[in-house]
Amino acid sequence: MEIEVSYIAAFLVGLLGGVHCVGMCGGIVGALCLGLNQDSLAAQNKTRSSLPYLLSYNAGRIFSYTLAGILMGGIGWLGSHLFDIYALQKILEIIAAIFMLALGLYIAGWWKILASIEKLGGKVVWKRLEPLGRRFMPVKTYRHAFSLGLVWGWLPCGLVYSVIIWTISTQSPLEGGLLMLSFGLGTLPNLLLMGVFAASLNQFIQQSWVRQVAGLMIMAFAVVMFYRSFG
């Protein structure tokens, strides 16, 4: 039962973290839509015909998240077999809770520490992956869109990094993968809407009270995680 609750919590973190997704990835979604081969959209209404491509982008992105969860859950599993399993689990749970608290503060706009982590990731990871993504532009097929989404999934993001830390504490490749899958599915509604209703959604998300409410709810998850780790 506790595992199922974690999946629901990860989904809600992805959903609430959408206020960050829209700000961070909104420009990317717009660029992806503009990068579509116009011949593939000519026969239908542009909004309707772009939706399958958006789904393909996001399927690739969520697949990358799930793969990262499997890998990091595997690292947690390996660590649990090398060290004291109980002590290691508690340490990882506390670290995950700290990152979740920092995430809530970041989304609410009260503390920008994760922005520094994103910048570091941009220099180390995205600098090498971004040229790979260019190979699939302009997008001509759903396979191109999915491949571009695979690359997009490794975009440096404090929201994603926070949940990845959480997956290590699962100490299981399967549970880590499912946790990231749940999180990825939670981010899906906002990013799909961003591709279709970019202007109106972005205007709503940028309101400070929306970001603060989302940040507070994520911080509430962090408090629950702290409680469980010390319980």
N, C-alpha and C positions, 0 to 999 in steps of 0.2 A: 504493500500500500504506500509506503514511504517513497519508493522509487517512482510510482505513478504520480505522486504529488510533485516530485522534482521535475518530471516532464511537463506537467501543467505549469509549474512555476517558470520553467525555461521558456515555454510558449508565451506566457504573459510578459516576461522580461523582453522578449523579442517584439511583442506587440507594443508595449509601453515605450521601449527604446526606439520605436519608429520615429519619434520626434527627432532623434539624432540621425536615423537613417535618411530621412528626407533632407536634412541639412547637409549631411555628408555625401550621400549618394544621389541626391536629386539631380545634380548637374550631370552625373554619369548616366543616369537614366535618360535624361534629355538628349545627351550626346549619342547614346545608343539608338534612340528613336530616330534622330536626325541621320544617323549612319546607316539606316536601312536602305537597301536598294529600292529606289522609287519605282522601278518596274514591277517589283513584287507587290506593291501596294496600289498600283494604278487601277486594278480591276474592281476594287471594293472601297467601301468607306475606310478612310485612313485609320480611324480609331479602332474599328472592329478588326481590320486586317493586321494591325500592329500587335494586338493582344496575344496571338500565338507566339510571336517573337519574344514579347515580354515574359511570357510563361517559360519559354526556352532559356532565356537569360537567367531567370531566377531559379530554374531547375538546376542549371549548371552551378550557380552560386551556392545553393543549398547542398548540392552534392559535395562541393569543396568543404563546406562547413562540417558535414557529416564525416568526411574523410579525416579532417583535422581532429574531430572528436574521438574517432577510433584510434588515431595515432597517440593523442595525449592521454586517453584512457588507458592505452597500452603502456605508456610510460608510468602512469600511476600504478598499474598492475605489477609491472616489473619492480618498481620501487618497494611495493608492499611485500615482495618476496625477498628483498635484499635487506630490509630494515624491519624494526619493530612495527608490525602492521597497525596496531591500535594508536601508537604515538604518531606515526606518519599520517594516518587518516585524520586525526584531530588537527594536526598542523596544516594539512592541505585544506581542510574545511574552514579553518580560521583565515587562511590566506584568501580563499575564494570569497568569504564574507567581506573581507577588507576591500577586495577589488569591486565587489558588488556595491558596497557603500560608496566607494570612490566614483563608481559609475553613476549612481543616483545623484551625487553632488555635481558631477560633470554635466549630466543631462539637464539638471535644474539650473545650471549656469552659476553655481556657487563656488566651484573649485575646478580648475582646468588642468589638474595633474595628468589626466589621461591624454590630453592633447600632446603633451611632450612624448608620451609613449607612441602615439600615432605618428609623430614626426620622425621618431627614431625608426619605426617600422617602414616608413616611406623611404628612408635612406637605404635601409638594409634589404628590404624585401621588394617593395613595389618598383623601385628603380630598375630591378632586374626583370620583373615580370611584365611591366607595362609595354615594352617593345613587342613581347609575345602576343599581347592582345591586339596590337595593331594589324597583325597578319589576317585577322578575321573581319577587318573593316574594308569596304562597307559590307554589311551583313546581307548575304544573298540567300541563305538557306537556314532552316531551323538548326541544322548541325553546326553552322557557323555561330548562331546565337548561343547555343548550348556551350560550345567551346569558349566563347568570349565570357560567358557566365562562370565557367570553371576558373578562368584567370581572375575575374572580378572578385570571386570568393576569397582571394588572398589579399584583398585591399587592406592596408593597415587601418584598423578600426578599434578604438577603445572598448566599444560595446562588445565586439566579437572576442577581443582578448580577455575580457572579464569572464565571459562564459566559458572560454577555453580553459582558464584556470580552474573553473568549477569542474570541468570534465576530468581533470587530473584526479580530483578527490574521489571520483567514482571508483577508481582503481579497477576499471573494467573496460576493455575496448568496445564491447557491445553497448554497455550503458552510456559510455562517453559518446559514442556515435548517435545513439537515440536522443541523448540530451541535446546535442548540437542540431539534430534533425528537428526536434521540437522547437528549439530556438529559431531556426531558420524559417520554419513554417509560420512562426509568430511575426517575423519581419515581412512576410510575403504580402499581406493586405496593404500595408502602407506603400510599399514599393510598386505594387501593381497600380494602385490609385495614383501614385506619383506619375506613372507613365501615361495615364489617361486624363487626370485632372490636376496637372502640375501646378498651375497658377493658384487656384482656389485652395488646394491642400497646403501648399507652401505658406500661404498667407495665414491660415489657421494655425499651423504648427509653430510659426514664429512668434506667436503670442506668448508672453512670458509666463502667464498663469498655466498654460497648457504644459509647457516644459517643466514647470515647478511641480505640478500635480503628478506628472509622470515620474519625475525624479524622486519625489517623496514616496511613491508607491514602490519603486525599486529599492529605496533605502529601507522600507518596511520588510522587503524580502531579505535584505542583508541582516536585519535584526533577528529575524526568524532563523537564519543560517547560523548566526552567533549563538543563539539560544540552543539550537540543536547540537552544535559542536561542543558546548560546555555542559549539555544535559547528560 
